[in-house]
């Protein structure tokens, strides 16, 4: 196997704040502050509800199989020299493996053995815009899984074969580059370009503080005209509440 390709990973201090932010707030930050409209992966959903994933992307892509290039019936014998094994071995502590499966419902891109391996290597999650297999075992691993579905087939049965790793991919309709920040929760999966992370963090911290006040007032009054979004009177109350609590809003 050739030397493993490794992405340029963002520093851990840039990743850490994202554990405290929901993908809804992150998506809003990317859209409103960074002008990035396509950050949400369409297809993968939470297969392990309540488990969140934050990490740097290691990418893997599948392409349609052609029998004169790869017969793909030998299961592990062929896959062990493919991009699939290389991608698994490229995973490091703090990574999320992101797989472009082209939405295919037949191919099981990974089984529980390979998922066990990436978890042992420190993976913080797995994102596939297609299927995996062995889900009864995989769901017990504690590895956050974001998938389109499940299948009994292995990675090289029928239509698809693993072709490349740690190269740009399109997953769930979104461009994912190796080293991008992946955040996934029960709402779905978003991709944060590392260069936008400081601005996204500032926005999310502000929104987190503001939403504490908004929820409190909406529970008390139900008045969305005053508190969601703020009118002038609601904003004045918010600023007074911040002062009383000794809090700051980075966006004010």
N, C-alpha and C positions, 0 to 999 in steps of 0.2 A: 504494500500500500504506500502511495506517495506521501510525502510530508504533509501533515494536516494543515489546512488553511485556517487561520484564526482571525476573527473580526477585531476591529479596534473597539474595545469595550469602553463605555463611559465609566468614569470613576464611581466608586460605591457611594460617595457622598452625594452624587447627583441622582442616584437611583433611590436612595433611602427615603426621601420625602414622599415618593409616590405610593408607598404603602399606606399612607394616611389619606389619600384622595380617591374618590370614586371615579369610574370611567366617564360618568355623565359630566362631572365638572371638568375633567381633562378634555373631553371632546369639545365642550363649550370654549375652553381656553384656546385650543388649537384653531377653532373656527373664528372666534371673535378677536383674538389678539395676534394670531400668527398667520391667518389667512389660509389655513390648511383645511380643505373641505372634505377630503377623503382620508380619514384616519381610522374609521370604524370598519372592522372586518365583518363582512356580511356572510353568514354561514355558520362559523363556529359558535357554539353555545356552551354554557357551563354544564359539564357532565358530572362534576363533583361540587354541587351547590354549597356555597359558604366558603369555599377555598379560593383565595386570591393569588394571582401570579404577578410578580414584578421582576423584570430582569432584562438582560441584553440579548438581542436576537442572534441565535445561530440558525441559519436557514438551510432548508433542504427542498429540492424540487423534484417532482415526478413529471414524466412526459409519457405520451402514448407509446405503448410498446409496439415494436415491429419485429417479427420473428426472425428475420434474416440478420438482425443486429443482436437481439437477445431473445432466446427462446423463453426464458423466464419460468420454466417449470421445475427447476431444481431446488427451489426454495433457498435455504440457507447457503448451499454451495455457491450459488451465483450471487446472492445478496451480500455475502461476506466480503466480496471484492468490489462492491458497488458504493455509490455515494451514501447509501443508507448507513452502512457500518461506519464510514468515515465521519458522517455527521454526528453519530452517537459518540464517537471517540473524541470529537472536537468540543463536546459540551464540557464546560467548566462550572465551578461553583458560582451561582448567581445568574446563570443563563436561562433563557426560555427557548426551547426548540420550536421553530415555526416552520410548518410544512405546507408547501404549495402542492395540493393534490388535485387541482383543477376541478374541484367539486365532485370528484368521482365517488360513486356510491358502492363500487365493487371492491376496490383495492383496500386492504387493511394495511395502512402505511407502517404501523408498528404494532407489535404484540406486547404482552405483558413482560416478556423477558427483556426486550429492549427498553421498555419504560422503566423497569426495575433498574436497568443499567444507568440510564440518564439521571434517575433520582439519586442513585449512589454517587454519581459524579457531581452532584450539587445542583441539578436543574431545579428551577423554581416553578416550572410549568411546561405544558405541551399544548401547542395550538396547531390544529389541522383543519383545513377547509375541505376535509373529506372524512374518511373513516379510519378507525383502528379496530383491532380484534382483541379478544380475551378481556372484554370489559368487566365481567364479573370479578376477575382477579385485579385488573388495573384500578378499579374504583376503590380497592382496599389499600392501595399503596400510600395514600396520602399525598400523591402528586396531583396538583391542580390540572384538570383536563378540560380543554375547550375544543370541541369537536363538532363536526356536522352529523356524525352518526357512527354506527357500529356495523361490522360485517364479520363473517366467519373466515373470510379469505385472507391469505397472506399477501405480503407486499408485492409479489411478482406474478400473482395469478391474473389471468385474463388481460386487462387493457393497459396497465400502467407499469412503469419501472422507474426506480430512483436513479436520476441522472446526474445531478450536481448538488454541491453543498457549499455554503458560505459564499454564495453569489446573490445578486439581487433577484428577488422573486415577486410574484404577484399572488398574494394570499387573501382570499375573501374580497377580491376587487381592489386591494390596496397594495401599493409598492412597499416592500419591506427590504431594507438594506441590513446586511450583517452589522451588528452593533447598535441598531435602533433600540430604543427603550420600549418594551412591551409591558402593558398594564392590562390585566384581565380580571374581571369579577363577574358577579351574577348578571350584570347588564350587558356584558360582552367584552370584546377585545379592541383596544386602541393602540396605535403606533405613534410614539412620540419621537421625532427626530432629536438627537441629543442637543443640537444647537439651539433648539427652541425650549429646552427644559427649564432654564432659569425663569423665563417669562411665564411658562405654564405653572411653575411652582408658586410664583408670586400671585398669579391670578387665583389659583386654587386655595391658597392660604387666606386670601381676602374673602373668597366666596364661602369658605368653611365658617369663618367668623360671622359673616353676614347672615348665613342661613341659620345659625343658632338663634339669632335674634328674630329672624323672620318666622321660624317655626313656633317660637314662643308666642309671638304676637298673633299669628294665625290661629293657634289653639285657643287663645283668649278671645279673639274678636271675629275671626273668619273674614276680615276685611282685606280682600286682595287688592282693592283700589288704593289702599293706603300703604300696604306693606309688600305687595308682590306685583310689580316692582314698587320701590318706594316712591311716594309722592314727596313734596317738599316737607310736609309735616312729619311723615314717617321717617325720612332721612334725618331730620333734626332729632327725633327721638332715638334713633340708632346712634348717632354721634354722642348724645348725652349718655346712653347706655355704655358705650365704649369707655367713656371717661370715668364713669362710676365704677366699672369693673377693672380699670387699669389695663384695658386691651388696646391694641392698635389694629388698623386695617391698612395693609400695605398699598391699597389702591386709592386711599383717600389723600 
